[in-house]
């Protein structure tokens, strides 16, 4: 180093690292000469720099050897570890054997190799052990306290000298207990740079040697393991609906929905957008059919069934008439929306409730949990697998239903919007729910799963004269977006309460209590910080994607939850969370899209399509 005119400061230490204003980076260091154990001179020598590299000394890679049964010893005079007690047939060389000089390392390696060969040949003759002369490689006491108290022992855990000393003062004399008390060595480096300084401090402050205290036990894994290495075989379980084979025969491109497989769209994957547009327009103009068997199904029976639902959901259900359905929003105790669906009353003491595809198991558990406390007279059964379901929607949907189901009056007066009827199709008992998730006249048909393919084929055949076509999840999501309907976990997150996403109308304020009521009441009295809005963009602009951020100057104020090009409206439409000052109808707000480009969305009143609901109420 000196030959290359690089100044070296022997018997010295970096006493302090100095930083810039605001603590953004290192500017210089204070170097001082060592005068005694843990002591430095008063004279400071400052060197300008912006990087400081430190070495905590030589530490053998002893972990795997100790795991194999080796014993770790420490020479306090040399300030160096050594390994002994290795299992038969295990030979080591180099720095882990306390040898560091290059020529000594080569000689040590040769000796270990000879010993290994003798062991393989079962030759009991051992090569004479060579003793090497080695200079000390570690400084006996490289720990220096500083009046500002920032002498780090473990940079992973931000632990200082005082933390280790305080552990010993609290009675933790064993280095293993010091580790657990202070968390030293528990970071990513797993004690590689902190084990020796910790052992030295524990030894000094408990009047022992490092050999007596030892270091913390090395446990596997020694190096970080990728999750892929310990995850086992690749296995992604999924469920298939009763009509799965029919979807494949129709050329469906399947996609995961919760733990189910559902058709994303039908047709050539290379023409994805064209296929989705075709399916959307056919629902709007003629009639479409979609497999909705993945919807959760829950049977609620008993004399207290209405009271039970009244407590579980935000809306009122106690006086819901038989033969009617109602939108059902469920909140957690903190007022956050956790699920939605439709609850229909089949009789005074019998309700059929749907839940989201991915949420039904959790909702079922919630219902069981709450009724353990309430002890109401209800029986709660998850019938998701027992029933299959299809939704027939579009202007011609009533014609299809009248053709296949003859014991139900489908007139608007006899079977109004949100009505529920029981009937039969080809002798199969069906539950008919008149719903409008996609914004058109539509009927959900729920029936026993064993008839899945048969009834699907029958409905397809009966609808041929009315241009019936199957449509997938992608088209369904676009249709519901045009109608302004939200999807739980897409338009909501772990903090969304009903007032943020315009679901205040689905909260019965007059009810004395329901799960989450107290929290929703508190939240309703506080000013909103964000709001879910509907927005439009001209189709010539770059289309935002889900997750793209909404800005206000340089501040992030929200994010895109849904955004698609609508073939029905011939423009880009979407939903997004924005700040309250950006939520007024007509307000424009910036969206940062791909490659940092900024586009501007315009807030509009929802829904985008058929705001008067005429299409759903068609006579």
PAZAZA-309612 format. One record per residue (C-alpha): residue in three letters; x, z, y. Coordinates in steps of 0.05 Angstrom, whole numbers, padded with zeros to 5 digits, always signed. Layout:
BEGIN
ALAXZY...
This chain:
BEGIN
UNK+00000+00000+00000UNK+00055+00020+00049UNK+00095-00043+00030UNK+00035-00083+00054UNK+00035-00043+00119UNK-00030-00008+00101UNK-00026+00063+00127UNK-00037+00117+00075UNK-00054+00189+00090UNK-00028+00232+00032UNK-00053+00302+00018UNK-00111+00287+00065UNK-00186+00281+00061UNK-00243+00250+00099UNK-00271+00310+00133UNK-00330+00277+00168UNK-00363+00209+00175UNK-00386+00194+00246UNK-00446+00150+00261UNK-00477+00109+00315UNK-00533+00131+00360UNK-00596+00131+00318UNK-00556+00141+00254UNK-00559+00067+00237UNK-00488+00059+00211UNK-00418+00090+00205UNK-00373+00081+00265UNK-00311+00121+00247UNK-00283+00177+00203UNK-00247+00242+00216UNK-00186+00248+00170UNK-00151+00316+00162UNK-00093+00342+00122UNK-00107+00391+00066UNK-00075+00459+00078UNK-00103+00500+00020UNK-00158+00499-00033UNK-00219+00476+00005UNK-00184+00483+00072UNK-00162+00430+00122UNK-00121+00431+00187UNK-00152+00435+00256UNK-00120+00369+00276UNK-00167+00309+00268UNK-00144+00237+00262UNK-00200+00187+00277UNK-00204+00118+00246UNK-00255+00066+00268UNK-00294+00034+00210UNK-00363+00012+00190UNK-00356+00023+00115UNK-00332+00085+00078UNK-00316+00081+00003UNK-00304+00145-00035UNK-00279+00163-00104UNK-00300+00227-00139UNK-00240+00223-00186UNK-00229+00199-00256UNK-00284+00219-00304UNK-00281+00196-00377UNK-00340+00159-00405UNK-00352+00216-00453UNK-00428+00212-00461UNK-00432+00170-00524UNK-00373+00207-00556UNK-00407+00274-00544UNK-00472+00247-00572UNK-00431+00229-00635UNK-00408+00301-00641UNK-00345+00303-00599UNK-00325+00365-00560UNK-00308+00358-00486UNK-00252+00403-00460UNK-00223+00411-00390UNK-00152+00424-00369UNK-00157+00465-00304UNK-00083+00453-00287UNK-00088+00378-00295UNK-00160+00375-00270UNK-00175+00329-00328UNK-00222+00325-00387UNK-00203+00310-00459UNK-00244+00295-00522UNK-00233+00329-00589UNK-00271+00340-00654UNK-00289+00267-00663UNK-00325+00247-00727UNK-00284+00215-00782UNK-00269+00142-00770UNK-00279+00145-00695UNK-00217+00130-00653UNK-00208+00128-00578UNK-00155+00104-00530UNK-00141+00098-00456UNK-00170+00139-00399UNK-00223+00171-00443UNK-00164+00199-00483UNK-00130+00225-00419UNK-00082+00165-00413UNK-00081+00124-00349UNK-00014+00090-00336UNK-00016+00018-00361UNK+00044+00023-00409UNK+00017+00088-00437UNK-00052+00058-00446UNK-00023+00000-00487UNK+00017+00048-00530UNK-00043+00093-00540UNK-00086+00034-00560UNK-00033+00012-00611UNK-00031+00082-00640UNK-00107+00086-00646UNK-00110+00017-00678UNK-00059+00039-00730UNK-00100+00102-00745UNK-00163+00060-00752UNK-00128+00012-00801UNK-00102+00070-00842UNK-00174+00098-00845UNK-00201+00031-00868UNK-00148+00026-00923UNK-00161+00099-00944UNK-00088+00113-00928UNK-00082+00188-00915UNK-00016+00178-00879UNK-00028+00187-00804UNK+00013+00156-00749UNK+00052+00207-00710UNK+00016+00227-00647UNK+00051+00204-00584UNK+00053+00251-00525UNK+00051+00215-00459UNK+00078+00238-00392UNK+00022+00228-00342UNK+00017+00245-00269UNK-00045+00282-00248UNK-00100+00233-00230UNK-00151+00282-00201UNK-00142+00328-00142UNK-00149+00400-00165UNK-00202+00418-00112UNK-00229+00358-00073UNK-00287+00398-00043UNK-00286+00417+00030UNK-00341+00454+00065UNK-00361+00431+00135UNK-00394+00473+00190UNK-00449+00421+00197UNK-00467+00432+00124UNK-00471+00360+00100UNK-00422+00361+00041UNK-00458+00321-00012UNK-00445+00336-00085UNK-00499+00289-00113UNK-00515+00228-00070UNK-00573+00209-00115UNK-00610+00274-00103UNK-00583+00291-00033UNK-00554+00356-00060UNK-00501+00392-00020UNK-00449+00446-00037UNK-00496+00500-00013UNK-00550+00478-00062UNK-00504+00488-00122UNK-00478+00555-00095UNK-00549+00579-00081UNK-00567+00563-00154UNK-00511+00608-00179UNK-00532+00663-00129UNK-00602+00659-00158UNK-00574+00678-00226UNK-00566+00609-00257UNK-00496+00616-00286UNK-00505+00564-00341UNK-00490+00494-00316UNK-00550+00468-00355UNK-00596+00515-00316UNK-00562+00496-00251UNK-00579+00423-00267UNK-00653+00439-00278UNK-00658+00486-00219UNK-00626+00438-00169UNK-00639+00370-00204UNK-00565+00353-00198UNK-00546+00295-00243UNK-00618+00273-00253UNK-00613+00211-00209UNK-00595+00139-00228UNK-00520+00156-00237UNK-00539+00209-00289UNK-00483+00256-00265UNK-00426+00206-00268UNK-00402+00226-00198UNK-00432+00296-00192UNK-00418+00329-00260UNK-00346+00349-00246UNK-00357+00375-00174UNK-00417+00414-00199UNK-00377+00445-00256UNK-00322+00464-00208UNK-00370+00498-00160UNK-00406+00535-00215UNK-00340+00558-00244UNK-00312+00581-00178UNK-00374+00620-00158UNK-00383+00653-00226UNK-00309+00671-00233UNK-00297+00625-00293UNK-00258+00563-00309UNK-00289+00494-00317UNK-00270+00497-00390UNK-00315+00558-00396UNK-00374+00530-00357UNK-00370+00460-00386UNK-00411+00402-00359UNK-00484+00383-00371UNK-00501+00355-00439UNK-00502+00279-00442UNK-00567+00254-00473UNK-00587+00183-00491UNK-00598+00133-00463UNK-00528+00129-00432UNK-00544+00066-00392UNK-00611+00045-00362UNK-00656+00012-00413UNK-00704-00043-00394UNK-00777-00029-00408UNK-00778-00094-00448UNK-00729-00063-00497UNK-00772-00003-00512UNK-00841-00033-00506UNK-00844-00056-00578UNK-00873-00122-00600UNK-00912-00163-00551UNK-00985-00147-00562UNK-01041-00160-00512UNK-01107-00142-00545UNK-01169-00177-00519UNK-01241-00184-00537UNK-01283-00247-00545UNK-01357-00255-00530UNK-01406-00281-00583UNK-01403-00350-00550UNK-01327-00356-00548UNK-01324-00413-00598UNK-01376-00452-00559UNK-01335-00446-00495UNK-01274-00474-00530UNK-01315-00532-00558UNK-01338-00547-00487UNK-01266-00551-00462UNK-01263-00484-00426UNK-01198-00459-00396UNK-01199-00386-00415UNK-01176-00328-00370UNK-01171-00253-00379UNK-01225-00209-00348UNK-01211-00136-00362UNK-01197-00138-00437UNK-01243-00197-00448UNK-01231-00272-00451UNK-01277-00312-00405UNK-01282-00385-00386UNK-01248-00397-00319UNK-01277-00467-00315UNK-01293-00525-00361UNK-01253-00589-00365UNK-01182-00615-00356UNK-01137-00560-00327UNK-01101-00612-00284UNK-01167-00624-00248UNK-01182-00550-00237UNK-01208-00555-00165UNK-01252-00616-00181UNK-01281-00581-00242UNK-01298-00518-00202UNK-01329-00559-00146UNK-01371-00597-00197UNK-01396-00532-00228UNK-01412-00501-00160UNK-01452-00561-00136UNK-01491-00566-00200UNK-01514-00493-00193UNK-01534-00507-00122UNK-01571-00572-00138UNK-01595-00565-00210UNK-01583-00507-00258UNK-01522-00474-00289UNK-01511-00426-00346UNK-01455-00374-00350UNK-01435-00325-00404UNK-01438-00255-00373UNK-01433-00216-00438UNK-01372-00179-00411UNK-01415-00139-00363UNK-01419-00067-00383UNK-01485-00043-00412UNK-01508+00029-00412UNK-01573+00057-00440UNK-01599+00120-00404UNK-01657+00153-00441UNK-01692+00219-00433UNK-01741+00257-00389UNK-01686+00269-00337UNK-01659+00197-00337UNK-01685+00181-00267UNK-01657+00246-00239UNK-01591+00232-00274UNK-01583+00163-00242UNK-01606+00192-00175UNK-01546+00239-00178UNK-01496+00188-00205UNK-01510+00130-00156UNK-01514+00127-00080UNK-01582+00092-00080UNK-01648+00126-00096UNK-01674+00117-00167UNK-01723+00174-00177UNK-01783+00132-00156UNK-01759+00064-00180UNK-01821+00030-00211UNK-01821+00008-00283UNK-01804-00066-00287UNK-01758-00064-00225UNK-01683-00066-00216UNK-01640-00039-00160UNK-01569-00050-00138UNK-01528+00011-00161UNK-01464+00033-00125UNK-01424+00091-00154UNK-01377+00133-00112UNK-01325+00184-00131UNK-01325+00255-00103UNK-01281+00232-00045UNK-01332+00179-00025UNK-01291+00120-00051UNK-01330+00064-00085UNK-01311+00060-00159UNK-01363+00013-00189UNK-01428-00025-00179UNK-01481-00059-00221UNK-01556-00064-00231UNK-01601-00009-00257UNK-01669-00030-00286UNK-01726+00015-00308UNK-01754-00005-00376UNK-01801+00055-00380UNK-01811+00122-00347UNK-01755+00152-00389UNK-01712+00091-00404UNK-01662+00055-00358UNK-01616-00003-00373UNK-01554-00003-00327UNK-01500-00055-00320UNK-01429-00040-00297UNK-01368-00082-00280UNK-01329-00114-00337UNK-01266-00073-00326UNK-01301-00009-00304UNK-01354+00005-00356UNK-01311+00050-00400UNK-01291+00092-00340UNK-01363+00096-00316UNK-01387+00117-00384UNK-01336+00173-00385UNK-01357+00194-00315UNK-01430+00198-00337UNK-01412+00240-00397UNK-01367+00285-00356UNK-01419+00300-00302UNK-01475+00313-00352UNK-01432+00364-00387UNK-01439+00403-00322UNK-01511+00385-00306UNK-01539+00390-00377UNK-01597+00344-00361UNK-01642+00318-00417UNK-01612+00249-00423UNK-01579+00208-00477UNK-01523+00162-00452UNK-01501+00104-00496UNK-01450+00049-00483UNK-01484-00014-00511UNK-01435-00065-00482UNK-01417-00092-00551UNK-01489-00089-00577UNK-01515-00138-00525UNK-01493-00206-00502UNK-01519-00238-00438UNK-01523-00303-00400UNK-01543-00319-00329UNK-01584-00381-00314UNK-01583-00398-00240UNK-01603-00455-00195UNK-01666-00489-00168UNK-01687-00511-00238UNK-01674-00444-00272UNK-01748-00425-00273UNK-01765-00490-00307UNK-01715-00476-00363UNK-01742-00405-00372UNK-01814-00427-00374UNK-01795-00477-00428UNK-01761-00426-00474UNK-01799-00361-00461UNK-01874-00364-00468UNK-01895-00291-00465UNK-01871-00278-00394UNK-01904-00303-00330UNK-01847-00331-00287UNK-01888-00343-00225UNK-01860-00312-00161UNK-01919-00265-00156UNK-01916-00241-00228UNK-01840-00238-00234UNK-01811-00227-00164UNK-01739-00222-00142UNK-01705-00159-00172UNK-01759-00156-00226UNK-01747-00136-00298UNK-01787-00162-00357UNK-01786-00157-00433UNK-01800-00219-00473UNK-01779-00262-00533UNK-01743-00328-00541UNK-01747-00359-00610UNK-01770-00292-00635UNK-01709-00257-00606UNK-01724-00196-00561UNK-01695-00207-00492UNK-01690-00167-00428UNK-01698-00211-00367UNK-01670-00190-00299UNK-01685-00233-00239UNK-01620-00226-00199UNK-01585-00268-00146UNK-01510-00255-00150UNK-01494-00329-00139UNK-01547-00337-00085UNK-01597-00380-00123UNK-01660-00368-00162UNK-01633-00338-00226UNK-01646-00297-00288UNK-01600-00254-00330UNK-01619-00255-00404UNK-01594-00195-00445UNK-01604-00198-00520UNK-01573-00174-00586UNK-01502-00199-00594UNK-01513-00226-00664UNK-01557-00282-00634UNK-01504-00302-00583UNK-01488-00372-00605UNK-01558-00389-00628UNK-01592-00372-00562UNK-01536-00404-00521UNK-01546-00469-00559UNK-01622-00464-00551UNK-01617-00453-00476UNK-01567-00511-00468UNK-01613-00557-00507UNK-01675-00536-00468UNK-01640-00547-00401UNK-01614-00617-00415UNK-01673-00650-00379UNK-01658-00607-00318UNK-01583-00624-00316UNK-01560-00556-00341UNK-01484-00547-00344UNK-01442-00486-00361UNK-01400-00456-00305UNK-01342-00408-00308UNK-01316-00347-00272UNK-01280-00387-00217UNK-01345-00422-00197UNK-01384-00356-00201UNK-01334-00322-00155UNK-01339-00378-00105UNK-01415-00379-00108UNK-01419-00304-00096UNK-01368-00311-00038UNK-01413-00362-00005UNK-01469-00312-00012UNK-01426-00255+00016UNK-01429-00211-00046UNK-01368-00166-00058UNK-01331-00154-00123UNK-01309-00083-00137UNK-01233-00076-00140UNK-01225-00143-00104UNK-01261-00128-00039UNK-01249-00054-00050UNK-01188-00012-00063UNK-01172+00061-00078UNK-01194+00082-00007UNK-01255+00039+00007UNK-01319+00077+00024UNK-01388+00044+00032UNK-01387+00041+00108UNK-01323+00000+00110UNK-01353-00057+00070UNK-01424-00058+00098UNK-01455-00021+00039UNK-01486+00033+00082UNK-01555+00004+00064UNK-01542+00022-00009UNK-01533+00096+00008UNK-01597+00138+00006UNK-01585+00186+00064UNK-01649+00225+00049UNK-01627+00245-00021UNK-01607+00318-00024UNK-01545+00304-00066UNK-01507+00252-00105UNK-01435+00246-00127UNK-01393+00234-00065UNK-01449+00248-00015UNK-01412+00304+00022UNK-01350+00260+00031UNK-01391+00200+00053UNK-01428+00243+00104UNK-01362+00267+00132UNK-01334+00197+00134UNK-01397+00170+00169UNK-01384+00217+00227UNK-01313+00193+00237UNK-01295+00128+00272UNK-01279+00070+00225UNK-01207+00049+00222UNK-01219-00018+00187UNK-01277-00062+00167UNK-01290-00116+00115UNK-01311-00180+00151UNK-01330-00251+00132UNK-01289-00306+00165UNK-01283-00381+00166UNK-01226-00431+00179UNK-01227-00505+00189UNK-01208-00540+00124UNK-01149-00573+00159UNK-01114-00506+00165UNK-01071-00475+00111UNK-01115-00435+00065UNK-01097-00361+00062UNK-01089-00329-00006UNK-01112-00262-00031UNK-01065-00208-00005UNK-01041-00246+00056UNK-01037-00199+00116UNK-01079-00196+00179UNK-01040-00183+00243UNK-01053-00155+00312UNK-00991-00174+00352UNK-00936-00151+00305UNK-00977-00096+00271UNK-01009-00105+00203UNK-01083-00088+00209UNK-01112-00113+00143UNK-01109-00163+00087UNK-01146-00221+00055UNK-01189-00200-00004UNK-01220-00268-00021UNK-01211-00338+00007UNK-01233-00405-00021UNK-01253-00475+00002UNK-01328-00480-00003UNK-01353-00549-00024UNK-01423-00527-00005UNK-01404-00511+00067UNK-01344-00559+00072UNK-01298-00506+00102UNK-01252-00450+00083UNK-01288-00383+00077UNK-01264-00314+00060UNK-01268-00238+00067UNK-01215-00194+00098UNK-01202-00124+00122UNK-01188-00123+00197UNK-01182-00070+00251UNK-01247-00049+00286UNK-01228-00086+00350UNK-01221-00150+00309UNK-01287-00143+00272UNK-01338-00170+00322UNK-01374-00235+00305UNK-01338-00292+00339UNK-01272-00254+00344UNK-01210-00292+00321UNK-01154-00257+00284UNK-01085-00282+00260UNK-01067-00287+00187UNK-00996-00296+00162UNK-00997-00345+00105UNK-00942-00378+00063UNK-00874-00389+00096UNK-00893-00345+00154UNK-00943-00393+00184UNK-00998-00362+00227UNK-01071-00387+00222UNK-01132-00359+00257UNK-01196-00338+00223UNK-01261-00331+00260UNK-01308-00273+00243UNK-01378-00295+00224UNK-01440-00258+00202UNK-01450-00255+00126UNK-01474-00288+00084UNK-01445-00357+00094UNK-01499-00390+00052UNK-01574-00383+00057UNK-01574-00322+00104UNK-01650-00314+00099UNK-01649-00310+00024UNK-01698-00367+00016UNK-01663-00396-00045UNK-01670-00331-00084UNK-01743-00321-00065UNK-01765-00392-00079UNK-01837-00395-00103
